[in-house]
Amino acid sequence: MANFGDYQFEIYLNGLSGVMPTMPMTYAELEERGSRALDPWLLSYVAGGAGDEHTQDLNVSVFDDWGLIPRMLVDGSQRDLSVELCGMTLPSPLLMAPVGVIGVCAQDGHGDLAVARASARTGVPMIASTLAADPLEDVASQLGETPGFFQLYTPNDRELAESLVHRAEKAGFKGIVVTLDTWVPGWRPRDLTRSNFPQLRGLALENYFSDPVFVSRLARPPREDLQAAVGTWALTFGNPSLTWKDLTWFRSMTSLPLILKGIMHPEDVRRAVDGGVDAIYCSNHGGRQANGGLASLDMLPDVVEAAGEIPVVFDSGVRSGDHIVKALALGARAVGVGRPYVYGLALGGEDGVVHVLRSLLAEADLLMAVDGYPRIADLGPAALRRR
Ligand SMILES: Cc1cc2nc3c(=O)[nH]c(=O)nc-3n(C[C@H](O)[C@H](O)[C@H](O)COP(=O)(O)O)c2cc1C
């Protein structure tokens, strides 16, 4: 059976016939070349974080506080990176975190579809954002056999929220991820400096513009009066009055697995578990929402402990295979990446995303082979030591 790490042999063999890789092999080069492929306003939105970006940077550097301890004379010829998540068996723990502007990060303006096709090719599930350049039904149609998740930004119009969730169910998504940390955008100096908020220019709003409930709130269709449609969107987008009491409503809305994203405090984990969620998503939104916080990885062990049997999905700061392995060792069931696949998309479209995902998986897989932890079940806190 093939291992993810075999991607390296493909690359070396291609080299023997004179075919050299065109995509970057390090995150530093991916970020640099991916950044150059994006218009400056888009780069500001993708790369920027909250405040002076201390928390955003910490999300990445905190992984270096931990070291993996290699074990020898373990048969690592066959690795098993498969995981169970919400009743599904996934070939690997890697997920693509929801990113609201991927549509426009692709050269043809249809990045959501390109990412869905990359998901189909790699088996890495896509969590499709509410903020998309193509309607969720079109995104779902490109996912092939790979299960997809729909991420909900809960509008203050309940009927609209229900419509979006029911459309996602009907389109074949296999889980609903409700993001809790973004009912208002955080203070993002890079975007503020350019007065840059892509959605206010009508970008990435196709899920709203294709929604019968949203359209029923407008005097004229979005195509005829974009400004009015965007205005209605801005007034509807966030719901600051949501509280834990509303978890019953979220739960009643769907029979699909329900995952709450943005959970960092163990007490919130317990409330979510008591409310019947299927997974907890430990994330600080990649440091884009609130500066001055701990890194997402800092809270992971406490979140895992509080979640008990309920699986924990993790993201924020994952840039390499060793980051994936460390998050798994600290108890994550699945690990999401955000910016890495966005830069892959900007640089190489669908193929670029596939390359980034295959590289991350290959590096994680080879680390597990070399370090003597061939199955995810072998990884635990004992595989790590704090430096
Ligand atoms: C440009 C951009 C847009 C994002 N849009 C969304 C979104 O629409 N919904 C959401 O839940 N999270 C969104 N996120 C947060 C990601 O899902 C994820 O939590 C974060 O990117 C992980 O951190 P990383 O970029 O360091 O990997 C976005 C992140 C970025 C970089």
The ligand as an SDF file (V2000), in Angstrom:
LIG
                    3D

 31 33  0  0  0  0  0  0  0  0999 V2000
   -7.8900   34.8990    4.2990 C   0  0  0  0  0  0  0  0  0  0  0  0
   -8.5660   34.0810    5.3500 C   0  0  0  0  0  0  0  0  0  0  0  0
   -9.9640   33.9870    5.3540 C   0  0  0  0  0  0  0  0  0  0  0  0
  -10.6030   33.2190    6.3200 C   0  0  0  0  0  0  0  0  0  0  0  0
  -11.9580   33.0400    6.2330 N   0  0  0  0  0  0  0  0  0  0  0  0
  -12.5840   32.2510    7.1320 C   0  0  0  0  0  0  0  0  0  0  0  0
  -13.9590   31.9530    6.9930 C   0  0  0  0  0  0  0  0  0  0  0  0
  -14.5980   32.3670    6.0470 O   0  0  0  0  0  0  0  0  0  0  0  0
  -14.5310   31.1930    7.9670 N   0  0  0  0  0  0  0  0  0  0  0  0
  -13.8290   30.6940    9.0290 C   0  0  0  0  0  0  0  0  0  0  0  0
  -14.3920   30.0240    9.8940 O   0  0  0  0  0  0  0  0  0  0  0  0
  -12.5110   30.9240    9.1490 N   0  0  0  0  0  0  0  0  0  0  0  0
  -11.8800   31.6680    8.2210 C   0  0  0  0  0  0  0  0  0  0  0  0
  -10.5230   31.8490    8.3200 N   0  0  0  0  0  0  0  0  0  0  0  0
   -9.7690   31.1960    9.4020 C   0  0  0  0  0  0  0  0  0  0  0  0
   -9.3270   29.7920    8.9620 C   0  0  0  0  0  0  0  0  0  0  0  0
  -10.4180   28.9340    8.8730 O   0  0  0  0  0  0  0  0  0  0  0  0
   -8.3430   29.1820    9.9620 C   0  0  0  0  0  0  0  0  0  0  0  0
   -8.8950   29.2100   11.2540 O   0  0  0  0  0  0  0  0  0  0  0  0
   -6.9870   29.8700    9.9600 C   0  0  0  0  0  0  0  0  0  0  0  0
   -6.6220   30.3220    8.6750 O   0  0  0  0  0  0  0  0  0  0  0  0
   -5.9370   28.9120   10.4750 C   0  0  0  0  0  0  0  0  0  0  0  0
   -4.7350   29.5420   10.6120 O   0  0  0  0  0  0  0  0  0  0  0  0
   -3.5250   29.4850    9.5430 P   0  0  0  0  0  0  0  0  0  0  0  0
   -3.9160   30.3990    8.4140 O   0  0  0  0  0  0  0  0  0  0  0  0
   -2.4150   29.9670   10.3550 O   0  0  0  0  0  0  0  0  0  0  0  0
   -3.3870   28.0530    9.0800 O   0  0  0  0  0  0  0  0  0  0  0  0
   -9.8560   32.5840    7.3270 C   0  0  0  0  0  0  0  0  0  0  0  0
   -8.4600   32.6710    7.3180 C   0  0  0  0  0  0  0  0  0  0  0  0
   -7.8230   33.3880    6.3230 C   0  0  0  0  0  0  0  0  0  0  0  0
   -6.3180   33.4250    6.3120 C   0  0  0  0  0  0  0  0  0  0  0  0
  1  2  1  0
  2  3  1  0
  2 30  2  0
  3  4  2  0
  4  5  1  0
  4 28  1  0
  5  6  2  0
  6  7  1  0
  6 13  1  0
  7  8  2  0
  7  9  1  0
  9 10  1  0
 10 11  2  0
 10 12  1  0
 12 13  2  0
 13 14  1  0
 14 15  1  0
 14 28  1  0
 15 16  1  0
 16 17  1  0
 16 18  1  0
 18 19  1  0
 18 20  1  0
 20 21  1  0
 20 22  1  0
 22 23  1  0
 23 24  1  0
 24 25  2  0
 24 26  1  0
 24 27  1  0
 28 29  2  0
 29 30  1  0
 30 31  1  0
M  END
$$$$
